[in-house]
């Protein structure tokens, strides 16, 4: 069994906060697969089901962020799970808004939810880091993450959460590298993917892998990404198709 944890603060007034993007992600996963209804257990809300061939328990702690580890620890100990069975999805201010990365273990970068989990379980659990960006001043961090996503954020947030949910089976069965690759492929606009009905490619394009976007589309995607840089979060996500290495530190 895998324990999939979304981090956030419990209660309606926090529902749309940046700090609650972990809750949002597991809610999307819940909608994408066959899970039982949410019920109260382990100082949080849980549901059970399968993602592909993997039996999963999903958990949203109701302890508030700073005490997330108490809830996660209760569930992990009850089912006698190893750290390798625990996957935590959370907001990462050290990533550009809309960017996605994954790692196992490492530092907690001041994230109180991660610090609490590490205190209760240890540090070497899997982490899916959902970038929400960071404010200009360090003193603004607390207010920033406890504010709702802007209307403009929905342009990258909605498709990203959808992609995370639809491709989460890949994370469980193939690992984080393939998962990140597939998330990016899911986000590439349809018109930039090669058409199955298109005419034969010129000889010079024969070196392209048939499962990747064409050179033409690669050029367009790269051009868009370079023009937007960090100003276009979805373009930044698309840039990951060229570089999908996971963090190991």
C-alpha positions in Angstrom: 0.0 0.0 0.0 1.1 3.6 -0.7 0.2 6.5 1.5 -0.5 9.6 -0.6 -0.6 12.8 1.5 -1.7 16.2 0.5 -0.6 19.0 2.7 -2.7 22.0 3.6 -4.7 23.8 6.3 -8.0 22.3 7.2 -11.2 24.4 6.8 -13.1 26.3 4.2 -11.4 29.6 4.6 -8.0 28.1 3.6 -9.3 26.0 0.7 -8.0 28.2 -2.1 -4.7 29.2 -0.4 -1.4 28.6 -2.1 -0.4 26.6 1.0 -3.3 24.2 0.2 -2.2 23.1 -3.2 -1.4 19.7 -1.8 -5.0 19.3 -0.7 -6.0 20.4 -4.2 -3.8 17.8 -5.9 -5.1 14.8 -3.9 -8.7 16.0 -4.6 -7.9 15.9 -8.3 -6.4 12.4 -7.8 -9.6 11.4 -6.0 -11.7 12.5 -8.9 -9.5 10.7 -11.5 -9.6 7.2 -9.9 -11.9 4.9 -8.0 -11.7 5.8 -4.4 -14.1 5.3 -1.4 -15.7 8.4 0.0 -13.6 10.6 2.4 -14.0 9.7 6.0 -12.4 11.0 9.3 -9.5 9.0 10.6 -5.9 9.4 11.7 -6.5 13.0 12.7 -7.5 13.8 9.1 -9.7 12.7 6.2 -8.8 9.5 4.3 -10.1 7.5 1.4 -9.0 4.2 0.0 -8.8 2.9 -3.6 -6.5 1.8 -6.4 -4.4 3.7 -8.8 -3.7 1.2 -11.6 -2.4 -1.9 -9.8 -1.4 -0.1 -6.6 -3.6 0.0 -3.5 -3.5 3.5 -2.0 -4.6 5.4 1.0 -5.0 9.1 0.5 -4.8 11.5 3.5 -5.5 15.1 4.1 -4.4 16.0 7.7 -6.9 18.1 9.7 -4.2 19.0 12.3 -3.2 22.2 10.4 0.1 22.4 8.6 2.4 22.6 11.6 1.2 19.3 13.0 0.9 17.4 9.7 3.3 14.7 10.9 1.1 13.6 13.8 -1.6 12.6 11.3 0.8 11.1 8.7 2.6 9.2 11.5 -0.6 7.7 12.8 -1.6 6.3 9.4 1.9 5.1 8.5 2.4 3.3 11.8 -1.1 1.7 11.7 -0.4 0.1 8.3 3.3 -0.5 9.1 4.4 1.4 6.1 8.1 2.1 5.2 9.2 5.6 4.3 9.4 4.4 0.6 5.6 3.9 0.7 4.9 7.6 1.7 4.4 10.2 -1.0 3.7 13.9 0.0 2.4 16.6 -2.3 2.9 20.1 -1.2 3.5 23.8 -2.1 7.1 24.8 -2.9 8.0 28.5 -2.8 11.5 27.8 -4.1 10.1 26.7 -7.5 8.6 29.1 -10.1 4.8 29.1 -10.0 3.6 26.2 -12.2 6.8 24.2 -12.1 6.8 20.6 -10.9 9.7 18.6 -9.4 10.0 15.4 -7.4 12.6 14.1 -4.9 13.2 11.7 -2.1 14.4 13.0 1.2 16.5 16.2 1.3 16.0 19.4 3.3 12.6 20.8 4.3 13.4 24.4 3.2 11.5 25.9 6.1 8.2 24.1 5.2 6.5 23.4 8.5 4.5 20.5 7.2 7.5 18.7 6.0 9.4 19.4 9.1 6.6 17.9 11.2 6.5 14.8 9.0 10.2 14.3 9.3 10.1 14.7 13.0 7.4 11.9 13.3 8.6 9.6 10.6 12.1 10.4 9.4 13.2 12.3 6.3 13.4 9.8 3.4 9.9 9.9 2.1 8.9 10.8 -1.5 8.0 14.4 -2.3 6.1 16.0 -5.2 6.9 19.7 -5.2 4.4 22.0 -6.7 5.8 25.4 -7.4 3.8 28.4 -6.2 6.6 31.0 -6.4 7.9 33.3 -3.8 7.3 36.9 -2.8 10.0 39.6 -3.2 10.6 39.9 0.6 11.2 37.0 3.0 9.0 38.7 5.6 6.0 38.3 3.2 6.3 34.5 2.8 3.7 33.7 5.5 1.1 36.1 4.1 1.8 35.0 0.5 1.2 31.3 1.0 -1.9 31.9 3.1 -3.5 34.0 0.4 -5.7 32.5 -2.4 -4.3 31.9 -5.9 -4.9 34.8 -8.2 -7.4 34.5 -11.0 -4.5 34.5 -13.5 -2.9 31.6 -11.7 -5.8 29.4 -12.8 -4.3 29.4 -16.3 -1.5 27.1 -15.1 -2.9 25.7 -11.9 -6.0 23.9 -13.4 -4.1 22.1 -16.2 -1.2 21.2 -13.9 -3.4 19.6 -11.2 -5.3 17.7 -13.9 -2.0 16.4 -15.4 -0.7 15.4 -11.9 -3.8 13.4 -11.3 -4.0 11.7 -14.7 -0.3 10.7 -14.7 0.0 9.7 -11.0 -0.2 6.0 -11.9 3.1 6.5 -13.8 4.7 7.9 -10.6 3.6 4.7 -8.7 4.6 2.2 -11.3 7.5 3.8 -13.1 9.0 6.4 -10.8 9.2 10.2 -10.7 11.3 10.7 -13.9 8.7 9.1 -16.2 6.0 10.8 -14.2 7.5 14.3 -14.8 8.0 13.4 -18.5 4.3 12.4 -18.9 3.0 15.4 -17.0 4.9 17.7 -19.4 3.6 15.7 -22.5 0.1 16.1 -21.2 0.6 19.9 -20.9 2.0 20.4 -24.4 -0.8 22.0 -26.5 -2.4 19.6 -28.9 -1.6 21.6 -31.9 2.1 21.3 -31.1 2.0 17.5 -31.0 2.8 15.6 -34.3 -0.3 14.6 -36.2 -0.7 10.8 -36.8 -2.2 11.6 -40.1 0.5 14.0 -41.2 2.5 13.4 -44.4 5.9 11.7 -44.4 8.6 13.8 -42.8 11.5 15.0 -44.9 14.7 12.9 -44.6 16.4 15.5 -42.4 13.7 14.9 -39.7 14.3 11.1 -39.6 16.5 11.4 -36.6 13.5 12.6 -34.5 12.2 10.0 -32.1 8.7 9.2 -33.2 7.4 9.6 -29.7 8.6 13.2 -29.3 7.3 16.4 -30.8 8.7 17.3 -34.2 11.6 19.6 -34.7 9.2 22.3 -35.9 7.2 22.0 -32.7 10.3 21.8 -30.6 11.5 25.0 -32.1 8.1 26.7 -31.4 8.0 25.4 -27.8 11.6 26.5 -27.1 10.9 29.9 -28.6 7.9 30.4 -26.5 9.7 29.2 -23.3 12.7 31.5 -24.0 10.4 34.5 -24.7 8.4 34.0 -21.5 11.1 32.8 -19.1 9.5 32.9 -15.6 6.8 35.2 -16.8 4.8 32.2 -18.3 4.5 29.4 -15.7 2.9 27.0 -18.2 5.7 27.7 -20.7 8.1 27.0 -17.9 6.4 23.6 -17.4 6.7 22.8 -21.0 10.4 23.5 -20.9 10.7 20.4 -18.6 10.3 18.0 -21.6 13.9 18.8 -22.3 15.1 18.5 -18.7 13.2 16.2 -16.4 15.9 15.1 -14.0 14.7 14.6 -10.4 16.4 16.0 -7.3 18.3 13.4 -5.3 20.0 15.6 -2.7 
